Amino acid sequence: MTAEAQGQGVGTALIAGLARASEAEGYWTLQAQVLAANTASLALLRKSGYREVGVRERLGRIGDAWHDVVLLERRSTRTGGRGLPTYECPQQATGAKS
Ligand SMILES: CC(C)(COP(=O)(O)OP(=O)(O)OC[C@H]1O[C@@H](n2cnc3c(N)ncnc32)[C@H](O)[C@@H]1OP(=O)(O)O)[C@@H](O)C(=O)NCCC(=O)NCCS
């Protein structure tokens, strides 16, 4: 995005459009990964309803330098999602002797 275009709501509109489109398709969770140093994109995502769920240390490489990457997610409050598991996890066999 050019410097002149920044700060005019384009990023917010795109992120909101993605949320609307994904919810219309029944998606429940959106994930994003952003370099920890990219404070502008992190601010945009937080403002758009994403929350930080973890930091993957030294995951991204730019040139010779490794960078931490922040994992964020947005959970929809409007759709439960299609394709979510509806079965119970099989119980692990216990006490089995070989
Ligand atoms: C980060 C970026 C994608 C956001 O898109 P945008 O259209 O400018 O964002 P918006 O105008 O919708 O602003 C939404 C929020 O983003 C954050 N934000 C935007 N530009 C920012 C900046 N320069 N510094 C810090 N936060 C910023 C703010 O939280 C802002 O909310 P606010 O206006 O209430 O403070 C865009 O500004 C950009 O490309 N920035 C420079 C390059 C960059 O960092 N790119 C990502 C590299 S991977």
The ligand as an SDF file (V2000), in Angstrom:
LIG
                    3D

 48 50  0  0  0  0  0  0  0  0999 V2000
   -0.7380   -1.6510    7.7710 C   0  0  0  0  0  0  0  0  0  0  0  0
   -1.6560   -1.3190    6.6130 C   0  0  0  0  0  0  0  0  0  0  0  0
   -1.8710   -2.5670    5.7550 C   0  0  0  0  0  0  0  0  0  0  0  0
   -3.0410   -0.8780    7.1960 C   0  0  0  0  0  0  0  0  0  0  0  0
   -3.9230   -0.4920    6.1530 O   0  0  0  0  0  0  0  0  0  0  0  0
   -4.6210    0.9410    6.1880 P   0  0  0  0  0  0  0  0  0  0  0  0
   -5.5740    1.0120    5.0480 O   0  0  0  0  0  0  0  0  0  0  0  0
   -3.6020    2.0020    6.2880 O   0  0  0  0  0  0  0  0  0  0  0  0
   -5.4260    0.8280    7.5710 O   0  0  0  0  0  0  0  0  0  0  0  0
   -6.6740    1.6930    8.0570 P   0  0  0  0  0  0  0  0  0  0  0  0
   -6.6350    3.0730    7.4900 O   0  0  0  0  0  0  0  0  0  0  0  0
   -7.9140    0.8970    7.8240 O   0  0  0  0  0  0  0  0  0  0  0  0
   -6.3680    1.7890    9.6160 O   0  0  0  0  0  0  0  0  0  0  0  0
   -6.7400    0.7420   10.4850 C   0  0  0  0  0  0  0  0  0  0  0  0
   -5.8100    0.6510   11.6720 C   0  0  0  0  0  0  0  0  0  0  0  0
   -4.5200    0.1790   11.2590 O   0  0  0  0  0  0  0  0  0  0  0  0
   -3.5440    0.6940   12.1600 C   0  0  0  0  0  0  0  0  0  0  0  0
   -2.5470    1.4480   11.3830 N   0  0  0  0  0  0  0  0  0  0  0  0
   -2.6210    1.8450   10.1030 C   0  0  0  0  0  0  0  0  0  0  0  0
   -1.4870    2.4510    9.7320 N   0  0  0  0  0  0  0  0  0  0  0  0
   -0.6700    2.4510   10.8070 C   0  0  0  0  0  0  0  0  0  0  0  0
    0.6410    2.9100   11.0720 C   0  0  0  0  0  0  0  0  0  0  0  0
    1.3700    3.5230   10.1280 N   0  0  0  0  0  0  0  0  0  0  0  0
    1.1670    2.7100   12.2930 N   0  0  0  0  0  0  0  0  0  0  0  0
    0.4650    2.0820   13.2620 C   0  0  0  0  0  0  0  0  0  0  0  0
   -0.8060    1.6180   13.0760 N   0  0  0  0  0  0  0  0  0  0  0  0
   -1.3590    1.8040   11.8650 C   0  0  0  0  0  0  0  0  0  0  0  0
   -4.2740    1.5810   13.1480 C   0  0  0  0  0  0  0  0  0  0  0  0
   -4.6340    0.8200   14.2840 O   0  0  0  0  0  0  0  0  0  0  0  0
   -5.5200    1.9430   12.3840 C   0  0  0  0  0  0  0  0  0  0  0  0
   -6.5880    2.2740   13.2250 O   0  0  0  0  0  0  0  0  0  0  0  0
   -6.8010    3.8220   13.6930 P   0  0  0  0  0  0  0  0  0  0  0  0
   -6.9000    4.6380   12.4450 O   0  0  0  0  0  0  0  0  0  0  0  0
   -8.0710    3.7710   14.4680 O   0  0  0  0  0  0  0  0  0  0  0  0
   -5.6090    4.1780   14.5190 O   0  0  0  0  0  0  0  0  0  0  0  0
   -1.1060   -0.1600    5.7540 C   0  0  0  0  0  0  0  0  0  0  0  0
   -1.1120    1.0360    6.5060 O   0  0  0  0  0  0  0  0  0  0  0  0
    0.3130   -0.3780    5.2670 C   0  0  0  0  0  0  0  0  0  0  0  0
    0.4850   -0.9730    4.2320 O   0  0  0  0  0  0  0  0  0  0  0  0
    1.2750    0.1630    6.0360 N   0  0  0  0  0  0  0  0  0  0  0  0
    2.6940    0.2670    5.6550 C   0  0  0  0  0  0  0  0  0  0  0  0
    3.3610   -0.9570    5.1980 C   0  0  0  0  0  0  0  0  0  0  0  0
    3.1560   -2.1360    6.0720 C   0  0  0  0  0  0  0  0  0  0  0  0
    3.3530   -2.0910    7.2750 O   0  0  0  0  0  0  0  0  0  0  0  0
    2.7610   -3.2330    5.3960 N   0  0  0  0  0  0  0  0  0  0  0  0
    2.7210   -4.5190    5.9140 C   0  0  0  0  0  0  0  0  0  0  0  0
    4.0160   -5.2400    5.5590 C   0  0  0  0  0  0  0  0  0  0  0  0
    3.7830   -6.9530    5.5180 S   0  0  0  0  0  0  0  0  0  0  0  0
  1  2  1  0
  2  3  1  0
  2  4  1  0
  2 36  1  0
  4  5  1  0
  5  6  1  0
  6  7  2  0
  6  8  1  0
  6  9  1  0
  9 10  1  0
 10 11  2  0
 10 12  1  0
 10 13  1  0
 13 14  1  0
 14 15  1  0
 15 16  1  0
 15 30  1  0
 16 17  1  0
 17 18  1  0
 17 28  1  0
 18 19  1  0
 18 27  1  0
 19 20  2  0
 20 21  1  0
 21 22  1  0
 21 27  2  0
 22 23  1  0
 22 24  2  0
 24 25  1  0
 25 26  2  0
 26 27  1  0
 28 29  1  0
 28 30  1  0
 30 31  1  0
 31 32  1  0
 32 33  2  0
 32 34  1  0
 32 35  1  0
 36 37  1  0
 36 38  1  0
 38 39  2  0
 38 40  1  0
 40 41  1  0
 41 42  1  0
 42 43  1  0
 43 44  2  0
 43 45  1  0
 45 46  1  0
 46 47  1  0
 47 48  1  0
M  END
$$$$
